[in-house]
Amino acid sequence: EVQLVESGGGLVQPGGSLRVSCTASGFSFGSYSMTWIRQAPGKGLEWVAGINSGGSKADYTDDVKGRFTISRDNAERTLDLQMNNLTPEDTANYYCNIEGTGHWGQGTQVTVSS
């Protein structure tokens, strides 16, 4: 069974940093590109970042370029998102996703507020 478990969310002040993680099991993690997707309160899903299976190429939505970094450890089967210089507009539930599939985790809530 495919499982994706996100962790690391929380409350952070504007300008602060947070690292969210996703632990994968039940599939060949190192064979798939992975993405982070978020959903802000009252809004639709937004693709945030993606990384290829080997971890050599990453892409970001314009809103987070230069602030967020996606990374993965295929040996540990983990996907991370380092988020710096956070703003209230980054407040959302963050989900990891196997690219091109309907497999999601339960999400981890990130709230940016003073």
FIDREN-833735 format. One line per 4 residues: their letters; for each residue x, y, z of N, C-alpha, C, O. Coordinates in Angstrom, 1 decimal. Example, Ala and Ser with C-alpha at 12.3 -4.5 7.8 and 13.67 -1.06 7.14 Angstrom:
AS	13.2,-5.7,7.8,12.3,-4.5,7.8,13.2,-3.3,7.8,14.2,-3.3,8.5  12.8,-2.2,7.1,13.7,-1.1,7.1,12.9,0.0,7.9,13.4,1.1,8.0
# end
This chain:
EVQL	0.8,-1.2,0.0,0.0,0.0,0.0,0.9,1.3,0.0,1.8,1.4,0.8  0.6,2.2,-0.9,1.3,3.4,-1.0,0.9,4.3,0.2,-0.2,4.5,0.6  2.0,4.8,0.9,1.7,5.7,2.0,2.7,6.9,1.9,3.9,6.7,1.7  2.1,8.1,2.1,2.9,9.3,2.2,2.5,10.0,3.5,1.3,10.3,3.6
VESG	3.5,10.3,4.3,3.2,10.9,5.6,4.0,12.1,5.7,5.2,12.1,5.8  3.3,13.3,5.8,3.9,14.6,5.9,4.1,14.9,7.4,3.3,14.5,8.2  5.1,15.7,7.7,5.3,16.2,9.0,6.1,17.5,9.0,6.6,17.9,7.9  6.2,18.2,10.1,7.0,19.3,10.2,6.3,20.7,10.2,6.9,21.7,10.3
GGLV	5.0,20.7,9.9,4.3,21.9,9.9,4.2,22.6,11.2,4.6,22.0,12.2  3.7,23.8,11.2,3.5,24.5,12.5,3.3,26.0,12.3,3.0,26.4,11.1  3.3,26.7,13.4,3.1,28.2,13.3,4.5,28.9,13.3,5.4,28.6,14.1  4.7,29.8,12.4,5.9,30.5,12.3,5.6,32.0,12.0,4.6,32.3,11.3
QPGG	6.5,32.8,12.4,6.3,34.3,12.2,6.7,34.6,10.7,7.6,34.0,10.2  6.2,35.7,10.2,6.6,36.2,8.9,8.1,36.4,8.9,8.7,37.0,9.8  8.8,35.9,7.8,10.2,36.0,7.7,10.9,34.8,8.2,12.1,34.7,8.1  10.2,34.0,8.9,10.8,32.8,9.5,11.0,31.6,8.5,10.7,31.8,7.3
SLRV	11.5,30.5,9.0,11.8,29.3,8.2,11.1,28.1,8.8,10.8,28.0,10.0  10.8,27.2,7.9,10.3,25.9,8.4,10.6,24.8,7.4,10.8,25.1,6.2  10.8,23.6,7.8,11.1,22.5,6.9,10.0,21.4,7.1,9.9,20.9,8.2  9.3,21.1,6.0,8.4,20.0,6.1,8.9,18.8,5.4,9.7,19.0,4.4
SCTA	8.5,17.7,5.8,9.1,16.4,5.3,7.9,15.5,4.9,6.8,15.6,5.4  8.3,14.5,4.1,7.3,13.5,3.7,8.1,12.2,3.7,9.1,12.0,3.0  7.6,11.2,4.4,8.2,9.8,4.4,7.3,8.9,3.6,6.1,8.8,3.8  7.9,8.2,2.6,7.2,7.4,1.7,7.4,5.9,1.9,8.5,5.5,2.4
SGFS	6.4,5.1,1.6,6.5,3.7,1.7,5.5,3.0,0.8,4.6,3.7,0.3  5.7,1.8,0.5,4.8,1.0,-0.3,5.0,1.1,-1.8,4.2,0.6,-2.6  6.0,1.8,-2.3,6.3,1.9,-3.7,7.8,2.2,-3.9,8.5,2.5,-2.9  8.2,2.1,-5.1,9.6,2.3,-5.4,9.9,3.8,-5.5,9.9,4.4,-6.6
FGSY	10.2,4.4,-4.3,10.3,5.8,-4.2,11.3,6.4,-5.2,11.0,7.4,-5.8  12.4,5.8,-5.3,13.5,6.4,-6.2,13.2,6.3,-7.6,14.0,6.8,-8.4  12.1,5.8,-8.0,11.7,5.7,-9.4,10.7,6.8,-9.9,10.4,6.8,-11.1  10.3,7.6,-9.0,9.2,8.5,-9.3,9.6,10.0,-9.0,10.3,10.3,-8.0
SMTW	9.2,10.9,-9.9,9.3,12.3,-9.6,8.2,12.6,-8.5,7.2,11.9,-8.4  8.5,13.5,-7.6,7.7,13.9,-6.5,7.4,15.4,-6.5,8.2,16.2,-7.1  6.3,15.7,-6.0,5.9,17.2,-5.9,5.4,17.5,-4.5,5.0,16.7,-3.8  5.5,18.8,-4.2,4.8,19.4,-3.1,3.6,20.3,-3.7,3.8,21.1,-4.6
IRQA	2.5,20.1,-3.1,1.3,20.9,-3.5,0.7,21.5,-2.2,0.7,20.8,-1.1  0.1,22.6,-2.3,-0.5,23.2,-1.1,-1.9,23.7,-1.4,-2.3,23.9,-2.5  -2.6,23.9,-0.3,-4.0,24.4,-0.4,-4.2,25.4,0.7,-4.2,25.0,1.9  -4.4,26.6,0.3,-4.6,27.7,1.3,-6.1,27.7,1.7,-6.9,27.2,0.9
PGKG	-6.4,28.2,2.9,-7.8,28.3,3.3,-8.7,28.9,2.2,-8.5,30.0,1.8  -9.8,28.2,1.8,-10.7,28.7,0.9,-10.3,28.8,-0.5,-11.0,29.4,-1.4  -9.1,28.2,-0.8,-8.6,28.3,-2.2,-8.3,26.9,-2.8,-8.4,25.9,-2.0  -8.0,26.8,-4.0,-7.8,25.6,-4.7,-6.4,25.1,-4.5,-5.5,25.7,-3.8
LEWV	-6.1,23.9,-5.1,-4.8,23.3,-5.0,-3.7,24.1,-5.8,-4.1,24.5,-6.9  -2.6,24.2,-5.3,-1.5,25.0,-6.0,-0.2,24.1,-6.0,0.3,23.7,-4.9  0.3,23.8,-7.2,1.6,23.1,-7.3,2.7,24.1,-6.8,2.7,25.2,-7.2  3.5,23.6,-5.9,4.6,24.4,-5.3,6.0,24.1,-5.9,6.7,25.0,-6.3
AGIN	6.3,22.8,-5.9,7.6,22.4,-6.3,7.6,21.0,-6.8,6.8,20.2,-6.3  8.6,20.6,-7.6,8.7,19.3,-8.1,10.2,18.9,-8.2,11.0,19.8,-8.4  10.5,17.6,-8.1,11.9,17.1,-8.2,11.9,15.8,-8.9,11.0,15.0,-8.7  12.9,15.6,-9.8,12.9,14.4,-10.6,13.3,13.2,-9.7,13.7,13.4,-8.5
SGGS	13.3,12.0,-10.2,13.5,10.8,-9.4,14.8,10.7,-8.8,15.0,10.3,-7.7  15.8,11.2,-9.5,17.2,11.2,-9.0,17.6,12.4,-8.2,18.6,12.4,-7.5  16.7,13.3,-8.1,17.0,14.5,-7.3,17.9,15.6,-8.0,18.3,16.5,-7.3  18.2,15.4,-9.3,19.1,16.3,-9.9,18.4,17.5,-10.5,19.1,18.5,-10.9
KADY	17.1,17.5,-10.7,16.4,18.7,-11.2,15.2,19.0,-10.4,14.4,18.1,-10.0  15.1,20.3,-10.1,13.9,20.8,-9.3,13.3,22.0,-10.0,14.0,22.8,-10.7  12.0,22.1,-9.9,11.3,23.3,-10.4,10.4,23.8,-9.3,10.0,23.1,-8.4  10.1,25.1,-9.5,9.3,25.8,-8.5,8.3,26.8,-9.1,8.5,27.3,-10.2
TDDV	7.2,27.0,-8.4,6.3,28.0,-8.9,6.9,29.4,-8.6,7.7,29.5,-7.7  6.6,30.4,-9.4,7.3,31.6,-9.3,7.2,32.2,-7.9,8.1,32.9,-7.4  6.1,32.0,-7.2,5.9,32.6,-5.9,6.9,32.2,-4.9,7.1,32.9,-3.9  7.5,31.0,-5.0,8.4,30.5,-4.0,9.8,30.4,-4.5,10.7,30.1,-3.7
KGRF	10.1,30.8,-5.7,11.5,30.7,-6.2,12.4,31.6,-5.4,12.1,32.7,-5.1  13.5,31.0,-5.1,14.5,31.7,-4.2,14.2,31.7,-2.8,15.1,32.1,-2.0  13.1,31.1,-2.4,12.7,31.0,-0.9,12.6,29.6,-0.5,13.0,29.2,0.6  12.1,28.7,-1.4,11.9,27.3,-1.0,12.9,26.4,-1.8,13.3,26.8,-2.9
TISR	13.2,25.3,-1.1,14.1,24.3,-1.7,13.6,22.9,-1.5,13.3,22.5,-0.4  13.3,22.2,-2.6,12.9,20.8,-2.5,14.1,19.9,-2.6,15.0,20.2,-3.4  14.1,18.8,-1.8,15.1,17.9,-1.9,14.6,16.5,-1.5,13.5,16.4,-1.0  15.4,15.5,-1.8,15.0,14.1,-1.5,16.2,13.3,-1.1,17.3,13.6,-1.5
DNAE	15.9,12.2,-0.4,16.9,11.3,0.0,16.3,9.9,-0.3,15.5,9.4,0.4  16.7,9.4,-1.5,16.1,8.1,-1.9,16.4,6.9,-1.0,15.6,6.0,-0.9  17.6,7.0,-0.4,17.9,5.9,0.5,17.0,5.9,1.8,16.6,4.8,2.3  16.7,7.1,2.2,15.8,7.2,3.4,14.3,7.3,3.0,13.5,7.3,3.9
RTLD	14.1,7.4,1.7,12.7,7.5,1.2,12.0,8.7,1.8,10.8,8.7,2.2  12.7,9.8,1.8,12.1,11.1,2.3,12.2,12.2,1.2,13.1,12.3,0.4  11.2,13.1,1.3,11.1,14.3,0.5,10.9,15.5,1.4,10.1,15.4,2.3  11.7,16.5,1.2,11.7,17.6,2.1,11.4,18.9,1.3,11.6,19.0,0.1
LQMN	10.9,19.9,2.0,10.7,21.2,1.5,11.2,22.2,2.5,10.5,22.4,3.6  12.3,22.8,2.3,12.8,23.9,3.1,12.2,25.2,2.7,12.4,25.6,1.5  11.6,25.9,3.6,10.9,27.1,3.3,11.5,28.3,4.1,11.4,28.2,5.4  12.0,29.3,3.4,12.6,30.4,4.1,11.8,31.7,3.8,11.1,31.7,2.8
NLTP	12.1,32.7,4.6,11.4,34.0,4.3,9.9,33.8,4.1,9.4,34.4,3.1  9.3,33.1,5.0,7.9,32.8,4.8,7.0,34.1,5.0,7.3,35.0,5.8  5.9,34.1,4.3,5.0,35.2,4.3,3.6,34.6,4.7,3.3,33.4,4.5  2.6,35.5,5.1,1.3,35.0,5.4,0.6,34.3,4.2,-0.2,33.4,4.4
EDTA	1.0,34.7,3.0,0.5,34.0,1.8,0.9,32.6,1.6,0.4,31.9,0.8  1.9,32.2,2.4,2.4,30.8,2.3,1.6,29.9,3.3,1.7,28.7,3.3  0.7,30.5,4.1,-0.2,29.7,4.9,-1.0,28.7,4.1,-1.8,29.1,3.2  -0.9,27.4,4.4,-1.6,26.4,3.7,-1.4,25.0,4.3,-0.5,24.9,5.2
NYYC	-2.2,24.1,3.8,-1.9,22.7,4.1,-1.0,22.2,3.0,-1.3,22.3,1.8  0.1,21.6,3.3,1.1,21.2,2.4,1.1,19.7,2.2,1.1,18.9,3.2  1.0,19.2,1.0,0.9,17.8,0.7,2.0,17.3,-0.2,2.4,18.1,-1.1  2.5,16.1,0.0,3.4,15.6,-1.0,2.6,14.6,-1.8,1.6,14.0,-1.4
NIEG	3.1,14.5,-3.0,2.4,13.8,-4.1,3.3,13.0,-5.0,4.4,13.6,-5.4  3.0,11.8,-5.4,3.7,11.2,-6.5,3.3,11.8,-7.8,2.1,11.7,-8.1  4.2,12.4,-8.5,3.8,13.2,-9.7,3.0,12.4,-10.6,3.3,11.2,-11.0  1.9,13.0,-11.1,1.0,12.3,-12.1,0.1,11.2,-11.5,-0.5,10.5,-12.3
TGHW	0.1,11.1,-10.2,-0.8,10.1,-9.6,-1.8,10.7,-8.6,-1.6,11.9,-8.3  -2.7,9.9,-8.2,-3.6,10.4,-7.2,-3.2,10.1,-5.7,-4.0,10.1,-4.8  -1.9,9.7,-5.6,-1.5,9.4,-4.2,-1.0,10.6,-3.5,-0.1,11.3,-3.9  -1.6,10.9,-2.4,-1.3,12.1,-1.5,-1.2,11.6,-0.1,-1.6,10.5,0.3
GQGT	-0.5,12.4,0.7,-0.5,12.2,2.1,-1.7,13.0,2.7,-2.6,13.5,2.0  -1.7,13.0,4.1,-2.8,13.7,4.8,-2.5,15.2,4.9,-3.4,16.0,5.3  -1.3,15.6,4.6,-0.9,17.0,4.6,-0.4,17.4,6.0,-0.6,16.8,7.0  0.3,18.5,6.0,0.8,19.2,7.2,0.5,20.7,7.1,0.8,21.3,6.1
QVTV	0.0,21.2,8.2,-0.5,22.6,8.2,0.7,23.5,8.5,1.4,23.4,9.5  0.9,24.5,7.6,1.8,25.6,7.8,1.1,26.9,8.0,0.3,27.3,7.1  1.3,27.6,9.1,0.6,28.9,9.4,1.7,29.9,9.6,2.5,29.8,10.5  1.6,31.0,8.8,2.6,32.1,9.0,1.8,33.3,9.5,1.0,33.9,8.8
SS	2.1,33.6,10.7,1.4,34.7,11.3,2.2,35.3,12.5,2.9,34.6,13.1  2.0,36.6,12.7,2.6,37.2,13.9,1.7,37.2,15.1,2.1,37.7,16.1
# end
